[in-house]
Amino acid sequence: MKIIFRGLTLLLFFSCTEKASEQIAEGAIQTQTYTENQLENLQITLDTLKVDVGEELVISSAYYGFGLSEVGKSIFFSESQSSEIHEIDLADLKLLRRIPFEKDGPNRAPDFVESFDVLPGDEFMLANYAIQAIYNDQAEKIQDLKLQAEEYDGIDESLGGLHSSLAVSPDKKKAFSLPAPFGEFTAGLAVLDLESKTGELLKLPALDLTQNFQVTFSQNGGITTSGDMIRMEKIKDQLVIYSGSTADIYLYDMPSDSLMLLKFDHQLVENQKKGTFKTQAASQEERVEISGEIRKQINFYGFIWDDSRQQYFRFGAKENGLNESGERLPVDVYLFSYDSDFNLLGEKKVEELPNLFFNSFFFDGKIYNYRPVDEDPGFVVMTLEF
């Protein structure tokens, strides 16, 4: 395992502050910021598209987790309520096939899916607290992962299940998760060697501030937490580990087994949340109220890779609470663009967006956001002109 220690850009060297010294000590890389805003003249067109499912009956509201096919022409959704995977052709907007999974026997799949990952060759990782396994497109279990902490040398047994935010490397030799003991904060990035049954836990100190923007209500042994979370997404051969609380991210490169911290300097929004909030609420109503106040500050979403432009995009949002009638006020939505090395190219406030475009993907140079249309699967499609 390598943790990257590289010098920062000359821009940062010229301002040798105490903060810069801290960044160098922890191996941070300061990304560059635009001199000309790529998105200054951004124009957006929105379309709503409905998927043709023929005579099939699908529960479009139950789609949970998705991944593009290897060639990027179709998308797979986990349909959590019936232990199925649905493949949708993106060019023709048709349901191509349903892959039903067994609920008993040697090929048993999770009854509900907490983590879903699409692997090369139309193979799928499905996981929850009880089952973590890889299946082929015939719904046959081809690899049982058994992701319990006691199964892996180098991982503290107190971490328990390792299925949270789970991803698998394309060669199926490693798994990655963001474990947290029950009721506690994310412990770090678990890197697990599936062949040798060894692992290591990599700390993510730059995201520790996320704890300050979570609120929990506990009752009768149950815990409800809202606010910001540490999340992970797999893009190509990399993992992007991020939090809504800060623009900064950790980037884990699978081929080189290296972790680095990337720092950003946005001009249009703050680079991280500030202030102090109660982290333990006395009631559900107080939890909702506190989390609403947290969301009034900038919240950063995951990155989206646009293969046609060879660059990344990312959304951010600020909520504005309720009006006097108790109706939710419009959300301030921001779009950010970056080059392939995560240098900031542009940023723009997006006016009158009908829904937040988190959990999105690019197809044919446009941003697709899943949203059911009537009772069928569908997408809101954003065309960008700049």
C-alpha positions as CSV (number, residue, x, y, z in Angstrom):
1,M,0.0,0.0,0.0
2,K,1.4,3.4,-1.0
3,I,0.2,6.8,0.3
4,I,1.2,9.5,-2.2
5,F,3.5,12.2,-0.9
6,R,4.0,14.8,-3.7
7,G,4.9,18.4,-3.6
8,L,2.0,20.9,-4.0
9,T,1.6,23.2,-7.0
10,L,3.9,26.3,-7.3
11,L,0.9,28.4,-6.5
12,L,0.7,26.8,-3.1
13,F,4.5,27.0,-2.5
14,F,4.4,30.7,-3.0
15,S,2.0,31.0,0.0
16,C,4.0,29.0,2.6
17,T,1.4,29.2,5.4
18,E,1.1,26.8,8.3
19,K,-1.9,25.3,6.5
20,A,0.2,24.5,3.5
21,S,2.8,22.8,5.7
22,E,0.1,20.6,7.2
23,Q,-1.1,19.6,3.8
24,I,2.4,18.6,2.7
25,A,2.7,16.6,5.9
26,E,-0.4,14.5,5.1
27,G,0.4,14.1,1.4
28,A,-2.3,16.4,0.1
29,I,-2.3,17.5,-3.5
30,Q,-3.8,21.0,-4.2
31,T,-5.6,20.8,-7.5
32,Q,-5.5,23.9,-9.8
33,T,-8.4,26.3,-10.2
34,Y,-9.5,27.8,-13.5
35,T,-8.5,31.3,-14.7
36,E,-11.4,31.2,-17.2
37,N,-14.7,29.7,-16.0
38,Q,-15.6,26.9,-18.4
39,L,-19.3,27.0,-17.3
40,E,-19.7,30.8,-17.4
41,N,-22.1,30.7,-20.3
42,L,-23.6,27.3,-19.5
43,Q,-27.0,26.6,-21.1
44,I,-29.1,23.6,-19.9
45,T,-31.9,21.8,-21.6
46,L,-34.0,19.2,-19.7
47,D,-35.9,16.3,-21.2
48,T,-37.9,13.5,-19.5
49,L,-37.6,10.0,-21.1
50,K,-39.7,6.9,-20.4
51,V,-38.4,3.4,-20.7
52,D,-40.4,0.9,-22.8
53,V,-40.9,-2.2,-20.6
54,G,-43.3,-3.9,-22.9
55,E,-45.7,-6.2,-21.1
56,E,-43.4,-6.6,-18.1
57,L,-44.5,-5.5,-14.7
58,V,-41.7,-3.7,-12.8
59,I,-41.5,-1.9,-9.5
60,S,-39.8,1.2,-10.9
61,S,-39.6,2.9,-7.5
62,A,-37.6,-0.1,-6.1
63,Y,-34.5,0.4,-8.2
64,Y,-31.5,0.7,-5.9
65,G,-28.0,1.0,-7.1
66,F,-26.9,1.0,-10.7
67,G,-23.8,0.5,-13.0
68,L,-23.1,0.9,-16.6
69,S,-22.3,-2.1,-18.8
70,E,-18.7,-2.7,-19.9
71,V,-19.2,-1.0,-23.2
72,G,-21.4,1.8,-21.7
73,K,-24.4,1.2,-23.9
74,S,-26.8,-0.1,-21.3
75,I,-27.3,0.2,-17.6
76,F,-28.0,-2.3,-14.9
77,F,-30.3,-1.6,-11.9
78,S,-30.7,-3.6,-8.8
79,E,-34.4,-4.1,-8.2
80,S,-34.3,-4.6,-4.4
81,Q,-37.8,-5.8,-3.7
82,S,-37.7,-8.9,-5.9
83,S,-34.0,-9.8,-5.9
84,E,-33.6,-9.0,-9.6
85,I,-31.3,-7.0,-11.9
86,H,-32.8,-5.2,-14.8
87,E,-30.8,-4.2,-17.9
88,I,-32.0,-1.1,-19.9
89,D,-30.7,-0.2,-23.3
90,L,-29.9,3.5,-23.2
91,A,-30.0,4.2,-26.9
92,D,-33.4,2.6,-27.5
93,L,-34.7,3.1,-24.0
94,K,-36.0,-0.4,-23.7
95,L,-35.9,-3.0,-21.0
96,L,-33.5,-5.6,-22.4
97,R,-33.8,-8.3,-19.8
98,R,-34.6,-9.2,-16.2
99,I,-32.1,-11.4,-14.2
100,P,-34.0,-13.1,-11.3
101,F,-31.9,-14.4,-8.4
102,E,-32.6,-17.3,-6.1
103,K,-33.7,-16.7,-2.6
104,D,-32.6,-20.1,-1.3
105,G,-29.9,-22.7,-2.1
106,P,-26.3,-22.4,-3.2
107,N,-27.0,-19.4,-5.5
108,R,-28.9,-17.5,-2.9
109,A,-28.7,-13.7,-3.3
110,P,-29.5,-11.0,-0.7
111,D,-33.1,-10.5,0.0
112,F,-32.5,-6.8,-0.2
113,V,-29.4,-5.1,-1.6
114,E,-27.3,-2.6,0.3
115,S,-24.3,-2.5,-2.0
116,F,-24.3,-3.2,-5.8
117,D,-21.4,-3.2,-8.2
118,V,-21.2,-4.0,-11.9
119,L,-18.1,-5.9,-13.0
120,P,-16.6,-6.7,-16.4
121,G,-18.2,-9.6,-18.3
122,D,-21.7,-8.8,-17.0
123,E,-20.9,-10.0,-13.5
124,F,-22.4,-8.4,-10.4
125,M,-21.6,-7.9,-6.7
126,L,-24.6,-8.0,-4.5
127,A,-24.3,-7.5,-0.8
128,N,-26.1,-6.9,2.5
129,Y,-25.2,-7.7,6.1
130,A,-25.9,-11.4,5.6
131,I,-24.6,-12.2,2.0
132,Q,-21.8,-10.7,0.0
133,A,-21.1,-12.4,-3.3
134,I,-20.4,-12.1,-7.0
135,Y,-22.8,-13.6,-9.5
136,N,-22.8,-14.0,-13.3
137,D,-25.6,-13.0,-15.6
138,Q,-27.2,-16.4,-15.2
139,A,-27.7,-15.6,-11.5
140,E,-25.1,-18.2,-10.5
141,K,-22.9,-17.4,-7.5
142,I,-19.3,-17.5,-8.7
143,Q,-17.5,-16.1,-5.7
144,D,-18.5,-15.9,-2.0
145,L,-16.8,-12.9,-0.4
146,K,-17.6,-13.6,3.3
147,L,-16.8,-10.0,4.3
148,Q,-16.6,-10.3,8.1
149,A,-13.8,-8.6,9.9
150,E,-12.7,-11.8,11.7
151,E,-12.1,-13.4,8.3
152,Y,-9.3,-10.9,7.4
153,D,-5.9,-10.7,9.1
154,G,-5.1,-7.0,9.7
155,I,-8.7,-5.9,10.2
156,D,-9.9,-5.3,13.8
157,E,-12.7,-7.7,14.6
158,S,-14.6,-4.8,16.3
159,L,-15.5,-3.5,12.8
160,G,-17.8,-6.5,12.3
161,G,-19.4,-6.6,8.8
162,L,-17.5,-5.1,5.9
163,H,-20.4,-4.7,3.5
164,S,-21.0,-1.0,3.8
165,S,-20.4,1.0,0.6
166,L,-18.8,-2.1,-0.9
167,A,-17.0,-2.2,-4.2
168,V,-14.9,-4.8,-5.9
169,S,-11.9,-4.3,-8.2
170,P,-12.4,-5.3,-11.9
171,D,-10.1,-8.3,-11.5
172,K,-12.1,-9.5,-8.5
173,K,-8.9,-9.7,-6.4
174,K,-9.7,-6.9,-3.9
175,A,-12.8,-5.5,-2.2
176,F,-13.2,-2.1,-0.6
177,S,-15.6,-0.8,2.0
178,L,-16.2,2.0,4.5
179,P,-16.9,0.0,7.7
180,A,-18.3,1.5,10.9
181,P,-19.1,-0.3,14.2
182,F,-22.8,0.0,15.0
183,G,-23.7,3.5,15.9
184,E,-20.2,4.9,15.3
185,F,-18.5,7.0,12.7
186,T,-16.9,5.5,9.6
187,A,-13.6,4.0,10.6
188,G,-11.8,4.4,7.3
189,L,-11.2,2.7,4.0
190,A,-10.9,-1.1,4.3
191,V,-8.7,-2.6,1.5
192,L,-9.3,-6.4,1.5
193,D,-7.2,-9.0,-0.4
194,L,-9.8,-11.6,-1.3
195,E,-7.3,-14.3,-2.1
196,S,-5.0,-14.1,0.9
197,K,-7.7,-13.0,3.3
198,T,-5.7,-10.1,4.5
199,G,-6.6,-6.4,4.8
200,E,-5.7,-3.0,6.1
201,L,-7.7,0.0,7.3
202,L,-6.7,3.3,5.8
203,K,-7.6,6.4,7.9
204,L,-9.3,9.3,6.2
205,P,-8.6,12.2,8.5
206,A,-9.5,15.0,6.0
207,L,-13.1,13.7,6.2
208,D,-13.3,13.5,10.0
209,L,-15.2,16.9,10.0
210,T,-18.2,15.0,8.6
211,Q,-18.9,13.9,12.2
212,N,-19.8,17.6,13.1
213,F,-22.6,17.6,10.5
214,Q,-24.4,14.4,11.5
215,V,-27.3,14.2,14.0
216,T,-28.6,11.0,15.6
217,F,-31.7,10.1,17.5
218,S,-31.6,6.9,19.6
219,Q,-34.7,5.1,20.9
220,N,-35.4,1.5,22.1
221,G,-32.0,0.3,20.8
222,G,-32.6,1.8,17.3
223,I,-30.6,4.6,15.8
224,T,-31.6,7.1,13.1
225,T,-28.8,9.3,11.7
226,S,-29.2,12.1,9.2
227,G,-26.9,14.7,7.8
228,D,-23.6,14.2,5.9
229,M,-22.0,10.8,5.4
230,I,-18.7,9.5,4.0
231,R,-19.4,7.8,0.7
232,M,-17.5,6.0,-2.0
233,E,-17.9,5.6,-5.8
234,K,-16.0,3.5,-8.3
235,I,-15.0,5.4,-11.5
236,K,-12.9,3.4,-13.9
237,D,-10.0,1.9,-11.9
238,Q,-10.3,4.5,-9.1
239,L,-12.3,5.0,-5.9
240,V,-13.5,8.5,-5.1
241,I,-14.2,8.8,-1.3
242,Y,-16.0,12.0,-0.5
243,S,-18.3,13.7,2.0
244,G,-21.1,16.3,1.6
245,S,-19.2,18.4,4.2
246,T,-16.2,19.2,2.2
247,A,-15.1,19.6,-1.4
248,D,-11.9,17.7,-0.7
249,I,-11.7,14.0,-1.6
250,Y,-9.6,10.9,-1.3
251,L,-8.6,9.1,-4.5
252,Y,-7.6,5.5,-4.3
253,D,-5.9,4.1,-7.4
254,M,-6.4,0.4,-7.8
255,P,-3.6,-0.5,-10.2
256,S,-1.0,1.3,-8.1
257,D,-2.6,0.6,-4.7
258,S,-2.1,4.2,-3.7
259,L,-4.2,6.7,-1.7
260,M,-4.0,10.5,-2.1
261,L,-5.9,13.5,-0.8
262,L,-7.1,16.1,-3.3
263,K,-7.9,19.6,-2.2
264,F,-10.1,22.0,-4.1
265,D,-10.5,25.8,-4.1
266,H,-13.9,26.7,-5.4
267,Q,-14.8,30.3,-6.0
268,L,-18.6,30.2,-6.2
269,V,-19.2,28.2,-3.0
270,E,-17.5,27.5,0.3
271,N,-15.1,24.6,0.3
272,Q,-16.5,23.1,3.4
273,K,-19.3,23.4,6.0
274,K,-18.7,25.4,9.2
275,G,-20.3,25.9,12.6
276,T,-21.4,23.7,15.4
277,F,-24.6,21.5,15.6
278,K,-26.0,19.2,18.1
279,T,-25.1,15.6,17.2
280,Q,-27.6,13.9,19.5
281,A,-31.2,14.9,19.1
282,A,-33.8,14.5,21.9
283,S,-36.6,13.6,19.4
284,Q,-37.2,12.7,15.8
285,E,-38.6,16.2,15.2
286,E,-35.4,17.8,16.6
287,R,-33.3,15.5,14.4
288,V,-35.2,16.6,11.3
289,E,-34.9,20.3,12.3
290,I,-31.1,20.0,12.9
291,S,-30.5,18.2,9.7
292,G,-32.5,20.8,7.8
293,E,-30.2,23.5,9.2
294,I,-27.1,21.5,8.2
295,R,-28.4,21.3,4.6
296,K,-28.6,25.0,4.4
297,Q,-24.8,25.0,3.9
298,I,-23.1,23.6,0.8
299,N,-23.5,19.9,0.3
300,F,-21.2,18.2,-2.2
301,Y,-22.3,15.1,-4.2
302,G,-20.3,12.5,-6.1
303,F,-18.3,12.9,-9.3
304,I,-19.6,11.9,-12.8
305,W,-17.3,10.9,-15.6
306,D,-18.1,12.2,-19.1
307,D,-16.2,9.9,-21.5
308,S,-17.1,12.1,-24.5
309,R,-15.4,15.2,-23.0
310,Q,-12.8,13.3,-21.0
311,Q,-13.7,15.2,-17.8
312,Y,-15.6,15.1,-14.5
313,F,-18.7,16.9,-13.3
314,R,-20.1,17.3,-9.8
315,F,-23.2,18.8,-8.3
316,G,-23.6,20.7,-5.1
317,A,-26.7,22.0,-3.3
318,K,-27.8,24.4,-0.6
319,E,-31.3,24.0,0.9
320,N,-33.3,27.1,1.9
321,G,-35.7,25.7,4.5
322,L,-39.4,26.2,4.5
323,N,-41.6,29.2,3.8
324,E,-44.3,30.5,6.1
325,S,-46.8,27.9,4.8
326,G,-44.4,25.1,5.6
327,E,-43.6,24.4,1.9
328,R,-40.0,23.7,1.0
329,L,-38.3,26.6,-0.7
330,P,-36.4,26.0,-4.0
331,V,-32.9,24.5,-3.5
332,D,-29.8,26.3,-4.8
333,V,-28.0,23.8,-7.1
334,Y,-24.5,24.2,-8.4
335,L,-22.6,22.4,-11.2
336,F,-18.8,22.0,-11.2
337,S,-16.6,20.8,-13.9
338,Y,-13.0,19.3,-13.7
339,D,-10.5,17.9,-16.1
340,S,-9.3,14.3,-16.0
341,D,-6.8,15.2,-13.2
342,F,-9.5,16.8,-11.1
343,N,-8.4,20.4,-11.7
344,L,-11.3,22.7,-11.5
345,L,-12.5,24.0,-14.9
346,G,-15.7,25.8,-14.1
347,E,-18.7,26.3,-11.8
348,K,-22.2,27.6,-12.2
349,K,-25.4,28.0,-10.2
350,V,-28.1,26.1,-12.0
351,E,-31.5,27.9,-11.9
352,E,-34.9,26.2,-11.6
353,L,-33.7,22.6,-11.6
354,P,-36.7,20.3,-10.8
355,N,-34.7,17.7,-8.9
356,L,-31.2,17.1,-7.6
357,F,-29.1,15.2,-10.0
358,F,-27.2,13.0,-7.5
359,N,-26.7,9.3,-8.4
360,S,-26.3,10.4,-12.1
361,F,-24.3,9.1,-15.0
362,F,-23.3,10.3,-18.5
363,F,-24.5,8.7,-21.7
364,D,-23.7,10.2,-25.2
365,G,-22.5,13.4,-23.6
366,K,-25.6,14.1,-21.5
367,I,-26.3,13.6,-17.8
368,Y,-28.9,11.0,-17.0
369,N,-30.7,11.0,-13.7
370,Y,-33.0,8.1,-12.9
371,R,-36.6,9.0,-12.1
372,P,-39.7,6.9,-12.7
373,V,-42.3,8.2,-15.2
374,D,-45.8,7.2,-14.3
375,E,-45.2,3.6,-13.2
376,D,-42.3,2.8,-15.6
377,P,-38.6,3.5,-15.3
378,G,-37.5,6.8,-16.7
379,F,-34.8,9.4,-16.8
380,V,-34.5,13.2,-16.6
381,V,-31.8,14.0,-19.1
382,M,-29.7,17.2,-18.9
383,T,-28.0,18.5,-22.1
384,L,-25.1,20.9,-21.4
385,E,-24.0,23.6,-23.8
386,F,-21.0,25.8,-22.9
